[in-house]
């Protein structure tokens, strides 16, 4: 009798263990202060059909914010705790993550030196030299705050591909326009003939800083602009879906730039890896927390080429993240680029470093390189050991296009030599205040 009771207990325990193991886990973020109340991202198992995703969406009380079918399978929605628990039992749900706010990775600071630095072996040059191909035939998706496509410096090569925010196909924040300018504008761009596609995932209205700056020093430290992670994944999902339709426009290849980030997120990294698996080259800013980049997404994603930031004196930027996730460094302090209103201004951070590498990738694609293995190639041609202050366990590699200031090529190739600009420009007024309005940065006293 006792043996029967023990057997029954073991059987019940085994069944309970099986049921618990079958429950899809809820994965909490490292920084729970950024959790958006009642918002969740539901990651379905790979191979789940779109019909099953849509049927799951019908089982919740509120219409989903996003349905994902390409970068990941799943949805984002406002859910009650009861609905979360119900979805945990759904046989096709892989895991669930609370939605969180993120940040556009820029800090404020002066001058165009980055282009010259990536084409010379020594700092201090005033010439950016590059092959005349200049990224022609390559395209770059900018997942950001939009692009002012009418800015004359884009020469008509910038267009809106998707707007997940509103019907206003422009850039209220200025961050995306600045990033796009470093990638491919006529004056400030690395790849001056590449096409640029705006994927707008954040806007001015209703979004606030993580803190309110009270001094010029704080403005220099970091400009934080928040937005939901689920919308960014929606932008990534769009890119995976849209890229195959752009093959005729982009015969040389496609790059994706993400100058934004979050605390580590399994689902966001999954979406990032899907971009890479789709044959696109993904560039991610390492982050501006002066921490190990493995704690952040998408820079920790295996499929991302992750970029840290340096200053004019080849010292690692004080705010730049570091660690084994970083693949290469690029200029990221005091970078002048395009800004809405037909203007230009300067900004700093790993947001500004990443588009140097995204532009370099587009430039190399224009010369025949493919996305597969391109991050390794960029690392192999980078300047080694020239960056000061790099922590142990982090690569000491500064991105370089290999021209060393040359203006004369071989085998009939023509190299352009662009003189660095020396005009006085101002800070980018990118802070967004609590009422959603812009404000110029305080001037130093």
C-alpha positions as CSV (number, residue, x, y, z in Angstrom):
1,X,0.0,0.0,0.0
2,X,2.8,2.4,1.0
3,X,4.7,1.6,-2.3
4,X,1.5,2.4,-4.2
5,X,1.2,5.8,-2.4
6,X,4.8,6.6,-3.1
7,X,4.4,5.7,-6.8
8,X,1.3,7.8,-7.0
9,X,3.1,10.8,-5.5
10,X,6.0,10.3,-7.9
11,X,3.6,10.1,-10.9
12,X,1.8,13.3,-9.7
13,X,5.2,15.1,-9.2
14,X,6.3,14.1,-12.7
15,X,3.1,15.3,-14.2
16,X,3.4,18.7,-12.3
17,X,7.0,19.0,-13.4
18,X,6.0,18.4,-17.0
19,X,3.2,21.0,-16.8
20,X,5.6,23.6,-15.3
21,X,8.2,22.8,-17.9
22,X,5.6,23.4,-20.6
23,X,4.9,26.9,-19.3
24,X,6.4,29.6,-21.4
25,X,8.7,31.7,-19.1
26,X,8.3,35.4,-18.5
27,X,11.8,36.9,-18.8
28,X,12.3,40.0,-16.7
29,X,14.7,42.7,-17.8
30,X,18.0,43.5,-16.0
31,X,16.7,47.1,-15.3
32,X,13.1,46.7,-14.2
33,X,12.7,50.5,-13.8
34,X,12.2,50.7,-17.6
35,X,9.3,48.3,-17.7
36,X,6.2,49.8,-19.4
37,X,3.2,48.9,-17.3
38,X,1.0,46.1,-18.7
39,X,2.9,46.0,-22.1
40,X,4.3,42.7,-23.2
41,X,6.1,41.1,-26.1
42,X,5.0,37.5,-26.8
43,X,7.6,35.5,-28.7
44,X,6.1,32.6,-30.5
45,X,8.2,29.5,-31.4
46,X,10.1,29.6,-34.7
47,X,8.1,28.1,-37.4
48,X,4.7,29.2,-36.0
49,X,2.4,30.1,-38.9
50,X,1.1,33.7,-39.2
51,X,-2.5,32.3,-38.8
52,X,-1.7,30.9,-35.4
53,X,-0.2,34.3,-34.3
54,X,-3.3,36.1,-35.5
55,X,-5.6,33.6,-33.7
56,X,-3.6,34.2,-30.5
57,X,-4.1,37.9,-30.9
58,X,-7.9,37.4,-31.0
59,X,-7.8,35.7,-27.6
60,X,-6.7,38.9,-25.8
61,X,-9.0,41.8,-24.8
62,X,-7.1,44.7,-26.5
63,X,-6.0,44.9,-30.1
64,X,-2.3,44.1,-30.4
65,X,0.1,47.0,-30.8
66,X,2.2,44.9,-33.3
67,X,2.0,41.5,-35.0
68,X,5.4,40.1,-36.0
69,X,5.8,37.7,-38.8
70,X,9.3,38.0,-40.1
71,X,12.1,39.1,-37.7
72,X,10.3,37.1,-35.0
73,X,6.9,35.3,-34.8
74,X,4.7,36.9,-32.2
75,X,2.9,40.0,-31.0
76,X,3.1,43.0,-28.7
77,X,0.1,44.0,-26.7
78,X,-1.4,45.4,-23.5
79,X,-2.1,42.3,-21.3
80,X,-3.6,41.7,-17.9
81,X,-1.8,39.3,-15.6
82,X,-4.5,36.7,-16.3
83,X,-3.9,37.0,-20.1
84,X,-0.1,36.7,-19.5
85,X,-0.8,33.4,-17.6
86,X,-3.1,32.2,-20.3
87,X,-0.5,32.8,-23.0
88,X,2.1,31.0,-20.9
89,X,0.0,27.9,-21.4
90,X,-0.3,28.4,-25.2
91,X,1.5,25.6,-27.0
92,X,3.1,27.9,-29.5
93,X,4.4,30.6,-27.1
94,X,8.2,30.4,-26.6
95,X,8.6,33.1,-24.0
96,X,7.2,36.5,-22.9
97,X,9.0,39.7,-22.1
98,X,7.7,42.9,-20.5
99,X,8.0,45.8,-22.9
100,X,10.6,48.4,-21.8
101,X,11.7,51.9,-22.7
102,X,15.0,52.4,-24.5
103,X,17.3,55.3,-25.5
104,X,18.7,56.9,-28.6
105,X,22.4,56.7,-27.9
106,X,23.8,60.2,-28.2
107,X,25.5,62.7,-25.9
108,X,26.2,66.3,-26.7
109,X,29.5,68.0,-27.7
110,X,32.1,69.7,-32.0
111,X,33.6,69.3,-35.6
112,X,34.0,67.1,-38.6
113,X,37.1,65.0,-38.1
114,X,35.6,61.5,-38.2
115,X,35.7,61.1,-42.0
116,X,39.4,62.0,-42.1
117,X,40.2,59.6,-39.2
118,X,38.7,56.5,-40.9
119,X,40.9,57.0,-44.0
120,X,44.2,57.9,-42.4
121,X,46.6,55.9,-40.2
122,X,47.4,58.9,-38.0
123,X,45.1,61.3,-36.3
124,X,45.0,65.0,-37.2
125,X,44.6,64.8,-41.0
126,X,42.1,67.2,-42.7
127,X,41.5,64.9,-45.7
128,X,39.0,62.1,-46.2
129,X,40.1,59.9,-49.1
130,X,37.8,57.3,-50.6
131,X,37.2,55.3,-53.7
132,X,34.9,56.9,-56.3
133,X,32.4,54.1,-56.0
134,X,31.4,55.6,-52.7
135,X,28.8,53.0,-51.8
136,X,26.9,53.1,-55.1
137,X,24.4,50.3,-55.4
138,X,24.3,49.8,-51.6
139,X,21.4,50.8,-49.3
140,X,21.1,51.5,-45.6
141,X,18.0,51.2,-43.4
142,X,18.1,53.7,-40.6
143,X,15.9,52.4,-37.7
144,X,15.6,55.6,-35.7
145,X,13.5,58.8,-35.4
146,X,13.1,59.3,-39.2
147,X,15.1,61.3,-41.7
148,X,14.5,64.7,-43.1
149,X,14.6,63.4,-46.7
150,X,14.3,66.8,-48.2
151,X,17.6,67.9,-46.7
152,X,19.7,69.0,-49.7
153,X,22.7,67.1,-48.4
154,X,21.0,63.8,-49.2
155,X,20.6,64.7,-52.9
156,X,17.3,62.8,-53.1
157,X,18.9,59.5,-52.1
158,X,16.9,59.4,-48.8
159,X,13.4,58.1,-48.7
160,X,10.9,56.9,-46.1
161,X,10.4,53.2,-46.0
162,X,8.2,52.8,-42.9
163,X,6.6,54.9,-40.2
164,X,5.5,53.0,-37.1
165,X,4.7,56.1,-35.1
166,X,2.4,58.5,-37.0
167,X,1.6,59.9,-40.4
168,X,4.3,62.6,-40.3
169,X,7.1,61.3,-42.5
170,X,9.8,63.5,-41.1
171,X,12.2,63.7,-38.2
172,X,11.1,65.7,-35.2
173,X,14.0,64.7,-33.0
174,X,16.8,65.1,-35.4
175,X,18.7,62.0,-34.2
176,X,17.9,59.9,-37.3
177,X,18.8,62.7,-39.7
178,X,22.1,63.1,-38.0
179,X,22.8,59.4,-38.1
180,X,21.8,59.2,-41.7
181,X,24.1,62.1,-42.6
182,X,27.1,60.3,-41.2
183,X,26.2,57.2,-43.2
184,X,25.6,58.8,-46.6
185,X,25.1,62.5,-46.9
186,X,27.1,64.4,-49.6
187,X,29.1,66.5,-47.2
188,X,29.3,64.4,-44.0
189,X,28.8,60.8,-45.2
190,X,31.1,57.9,-45.5
191,X,29.2,56.3,-48.4
192,X,28.2,59.3,-50.4
193,X,26.3,57.5,-53.1
194,X,24.4,55.0,-51.0
195,X,20.6,55.0,-50.7
196,X,19.1,55.7,-47.3
197,X,15.8,54.3,-46.0
198,X,14.1,55.8,-43.0
199,X,12.3,53.4,-40.6
200,X,10.7,55.6,-38.0
201,X,10.2,54.0,-34.6
202,X,10.3,57.0,-32.2
203,X,8.8,60.5,-32.4
204,X,8.6,63.7,-30.4
205,X,5.0,63.6,-29.1
206,X,4.3,61.9,-25.7
207,X,7.9,60.8,-25.1
208,X,10.0,62.2,-22.3
209,X,13.6,62.2,-21.0
210,X,14.6,59.6,-18.4
211,X,15.7,62.7,-16.4
212,X,15.4,66.4,-16.7
213,X,18.9,68.1,-17.2
214,X,19.6,70.9,-14.7
215,X,23.0,71.9,-16.0
216,X,25.1,72.1,-19.1
217,X,27.3,69.3,-17.7
218,X,24.3,67.0,-17.6
219,X,23.4,67.9,-21.2
220,X,26.9,66.9,-22.1
221,X,26.6,63.6,-20.2
222,X,23.7,62.1,-22.0
223,X,20.6,63.0,-24.0
224,X,18.0,60.2,-23.3
225,X,14.9,59.9,-25.4
226,X,12.6,57.0,-24.6
227,X,10.4,54.7,-26.7
228,X,8.9,51.3,-26.5
229,X,11.0,48.2,-27.4
230,X,8.0,46.6,-29.1
231,X,7.9,49.3,-31.7
232,X,11.6,49.0,-32.5
233,X,11.1,45.2,-33.0
234,X,8.2,46.2,-35.3
235,X,10.7,48.2,-37.3
236,X,13.1,45.3,-37.4
237,X,10.3,43.0,-38.5
238,X,9.5,45.4,-41.3
239,X,13.1,45.5,-42.5
240,X,13.3,41.7,-42.8
241,X,10.0,41.7,-44.8
242,X,10.9,44.7,-47.0
243,X,14.5,44.1,-47.9
244,X,13.7,41.4,-50.5
245,X,11.6,44.0,-52.4
246,X,14.7,46.3,-52.6
247,X,17.0,44.0,-54.5
248,X,16.7,46.0,-57.7
249,X,17.5,49.2,-55.9
250,X,20.3,47.8,-53.8
251,X,22.3,45.4,-56.1
252,X,25.4,45.8,-54.0
253,X,23.8,44.9,-50.7
254,X,21.9,46.2,-47.7
255,X,23.0,47.5,-44.3
256,X,20.9,48.2,-41.2
257,X,21.9,50.8,-38.7
258,X,20.6,50.8,-35.1
259,X,21.9,53.7,-33.1
260,X,19.6,52.8,-30.1
261,X,19.6,50.3,-27.3
262,X,18.0,48.6,-24.3
263,X,19.0,46.5,-21.4
264,X,19.6,42.9,-22.5
265,X,16.6,41.5,-24.2
266,X,16.4,38.0,-25.6
267,X,13.6,38.8,-28.0
268,X,15.3,41.9,-29.4
269,X,18.5,39.9,-29.9
270,X,16.5,37.3,-31.7
271,X,15.1,39.9,-34.1
272,X,18.6,41.3,-34.6
273,X,19.9,37.8,-35.5
274,X,17.0,37.4,-37.9
275,X,18.2,40.5,-39.8
276,X,21.7,39.0,-40.1
277,X,20.2,35.6,-41.2
278,X,18.3,37.4,-43.9
279,X,21.6,38.4,-45.5
280,X,21.6,42.0,-44.3
281,X,24.5,43.6,-42.5
282,X,23.4,44.9,-39.0
283,X,25.4,47.6,-37.3
284,X,24.6,48.4,-33.6
285,X,25.8,51.2,-31.3
286,X,27.6,49.7,-28.3
287,X,25.8,52.0,-25.8
288,X,26.6,55.0,-23.7
289,X,26.7,53.6,-20.2
290,X,30.4,53.0,-19.8
291,X,29.5,49.4,-19.1
292,X,29.9,46.0,-20.6
293,X,28.0,46.0,-23.9
294,X,26.9,42.3,-23.3
295,X,24.3,43.8,-20.9
296,X,22.6,45.6,-23.7
297,X,20.6,44.8,-26.8
298,X,21.0,44.8,-29.8
299,X,24.8,45.3,-29.3
300,X,25.0,41.9,-27.5
301,X,23.3,40.1,-30.4
302,X,25.6,37.6,-32.2
303,X,24.5,38.9,-35.6
304,X,25.3,42.5,-34.9
305,X,28.5,44.3,-35.7
306,X,28.9,46.3,-32.5
307,X,30.6,49.7,-32.5
308,X,32.2,51.6,-29.6
309,X,33.1,55.3,-29.8
310,X,36.4,57.2,-29.7
311,X,37.4,60.9,-29.6
312,X,39.8,63.1,-31.7
313,X,42.8,62.0,-29.6
314,X,42.1,58.3,-30.2
315,X,41.0,57.8,-26.6
316,X,37.9,55.7,-25.9
317,X,34.9,57.9,-25.3
318,X,34.2,58.2,-21.6
319,X,30.6,57.1,-22.1
320,X,31.3,54.2,-24.6
321,X,30.3,50.7,-23.6
322,X,33.1,48.1,-24.0
323,X,33.7,44.4,-23.5
324,X,33.7,41.3,-25.7
325,X,30.6,42.3,-27.6
326,X,32.3,45.2,-29.2
327,X,33.7,44.4,-32.6
328,X,35.4,47.7,-33.6
329,X,35.6,51.4,-32.6
330,X,34.9,54.4,-34.7
331,X,34.8,58.2,-34.2
332,X,31.9,59.2,-32.0
333,X,32.7,62.5,-30.3
334,X,31.9,65.9,-31.6
335,X,30.6,64.6,-35.0
336,X,29.1,67.2,-37.3
337,X,26.3,65.9,-39.5
338,X,22.9,66.8,-41.1
339,X,20.0,68.1,-39.0
340,X,16.3,68.9,-39.7
341,X,15.6,72.4,-41.2
342,X,18.4,72.0,-43.8
343,X,20.9,72.6,-41.0
344,X,23.9,70.8,-39.6
345,X,25.2,70.5,-36.0
346,X,27.4,68.3,-33.8
347,X,26.5,65.5,-31.5
348,X,28.4,62.7,-29.7
349,X,28.0,59.1,-28.5
350,X,28.1,55.6,-29.9
351,X,25.1,56.7,-32.0
352,X,27.5,58.7,-34.0
353,X,30.2,56.0,-34.1
354,X,27.9,53.2,-35.5
355,X,27.0,55.1,-38.7
356,X,30.7,55.5,-39.5
357,X,30.8,51.7,-39.7
358,X,27.4,51.4,-41.4
359,X,28.7,53.8,-44.0
360,X,32.0,51.9,-44.3
361,X,30.0,48.7,-44.8
362,X,27.9,50.3,-47.6
363,X,31.1,51.7,-49.1
364,X,32.7,48.2,-49.1
365,X,29.6,46.6,-50.5
366,X,29.9,49.2,-53.4
367,X,33.3,47.7,-54.0
368,X,32.0,44.1,-54.1
369,X,32.1,42.9,-50.5
370,X,29.1,40.9,-49.2
371,X,27.4,41.0,-45.8
372,X,28.6,37.6,-44.7
373,X,31.9,38.0,-43.0
374,X,32.0,41.8,-43.5
375,X,32.3,42.6,-39.8
376,X,35.4,40.4,-39.6
377,X,36.8,42.1,-42.7
378,X,36.2,45.5,-41.2
379,X,38.0,44.4,-38.0
380,X,40.9,42.9,-40.0
381,X,41.5,46.2,-41.8
382,X,41.1,48.4,-38.7
383,X,44.0,50.1,-37.0
384,X,45.2,47.9,-34.2
385,X,46.4,49.2,-30.8
386,X,46.0,52.9,-31.4
387,X,43.1,53.6,-29.0
388,X,44.0,54.8,-25.5
389,X,42.1,53.7,-22.4
390,X,40.5,50.5,-23.8
391,X,39.7,48.1,-20.9
392,X,41.0,44.6,-20.8
393,X,38.9,42.1,-22.7
394,X,37.9,44.7,-25.3
395,X,39.3,44.9,-28.9
396,X,41.6,47.8,-29.6
397,X,40.6,48.3,-33.2
398,X,39.8,51.6,-34.9
399,X,37.8,51.4,-38.2
400,X,39.7,52.4,-41.3
401,X,38.9,52.3,-45.1
402,X,42.6,51.5,-45.9
403,X,43.3,54.6,-48.1
404,X,45.7,56.3,-45.7
405,X,44.9,59.8,-47.2
406,X,45.7,58.8,-50.8
407,X,44.1,60.8,-53.6
408,X,45.6,58.7,-56.5
409,X,44.6,55.2,-57.0
410,X,45.9,52.3,-59.0
411,X,44.5,50.3,-62.0
412,X,42.6,53.3,-63.1
413,X,40.7,53.8,-59.8
414,X,40.1,57.4,-58.7
415,X,40.2,58.4,-55.1
416,X,38.5,61.5,-53.9
417,X,40.2,63.7,-51.3
418,X,37.7,65.7,-49.3
419,X,39.0,68.5,-47.1
420,X,37.6,68.5,-43.6
421,X,35.2,71.4,-42.9
422,X,36.3,74.0,-40.4
423,X,33.2,76.2,-40.0
424,X,31.8,76.9,-36.6
425,X,28.6,74.9,-35.9
426,X,26.5,74.5,-32.8
427,X,25.1,71.7,-30.6
428,X,22.2,69.6,-32.0
429,X,19.1,70.7,-30.0
430,X,17.9,67.1,-29.6
431,X,16.4,67.1,-26.1
432,X,12.7,66.5,-25.9
433,X,11.0,67.9,-22.8
434,X,8.0,66.5,-20.9
435,X,5.4,68.4,-23.0
436,X,7.0,66.8,-26.1
437,X,8.6,70.1,-27.3
438,X,12.2,70.7,-28.3
439,X,14.6,73.0,-26.6
440,X,18.0,74.3,-27.5
441,X,20.8,73.1,-25.1
442,X,21.9,75.5,-22.4
443,X,25.1,77.3,-23.5
444,X,28.2,77.0,-21.3
445,X,28.7,79.9,-19.0
